[in-house]
């Protein structure tokens, strides 16, 4: 990893995103990265928490300062980060087993190995900075009982890993995709890579909507981060993150 990435290691924090937010408001440079052994209040999507055993997984937040001329491109950053983590995962696991699950998860087969939480700060309708929070399961082999079922590199690869080396490699992958995002020449490639990995794309899938089970076919994720779906009548319907809970593939 290049020395241009300022790394701050902490034994225990409430949330790496919250610590980095404080640093960002003090003027921390881009690529400042907080890495923690343990979080007492790890943040997930919405009101969810990110639960991780101490010193067994990657818990990190990266400060980025993207220059975005069109605010509708903001979710493209999420896509670039998801693509980066999926490519990082493919260094250890067969590429065809790695998926991106909307809105913010990375799966191995149908099991969650990583979660992403990007929090953006705006000034006068322009993005000031983005805090990219990442949890990636590495050496943990026992997880709380929640859905989707969690997995880790140790469970999949049957061995332990040195977390600091993985942090370095992961940031390198993020840097590569972020550069593509920033120079605005490979946006089409990011979109293609993202949708190629989109979990259950073009497969009829069970979702929970307003406490009712429905069947939808995911088609893509649009520029606003909405899941574009096709219902059983062929109607295209878009859903915001948090509206739907996705379940398993439904065979016809």
C-alpha angles and dihedrals in degrees: 000000000000118000090235089085109086105215122197115190119200130183095214135001135164092239130344089219091056093047091049091047089059091049092047091053088053090056102263113178124254114277093032102151130198116204120185135187091212140009123206092194106021113181127230133175114310110337094339123120127223109230120199137160115244118273094354103096144035111269109174146142126204125202114224129177105199121189105223120178094185116045089208086072093065095099089053086074089059089051092050092051092047091050090049093053092045090053090047089052091050089064087074105024134045108277094231090060094058119090139174111226116202127275106014117334137104115210136197104209098320097329126100117242101161143021130199129207117181117187118190129203119208134198119189091345091306124110112252098183143333126225110209110202117193132183114188122179110228118152102004112113102173119060137179115265105264138128130284093041111245127231137178141204089259092055094046099039098034094230142080127258137210104246098204091058090049091051089055093049093046093053089050090055091048090049092053095051092041090055090054089049094047099049089050096219100103101045090116090054091051090051092048094047091047096050093043086061098039108130115245093358110174090004123115105249138184117243134178112230121173090342092306128110114236134171120234136164113228111223106171145320113255131217091273093056093253121143108239110213141174118224126214090272093054095255117144112231128178123211131195120229110275095031095088136043112204123219134178130316113276116219116222 
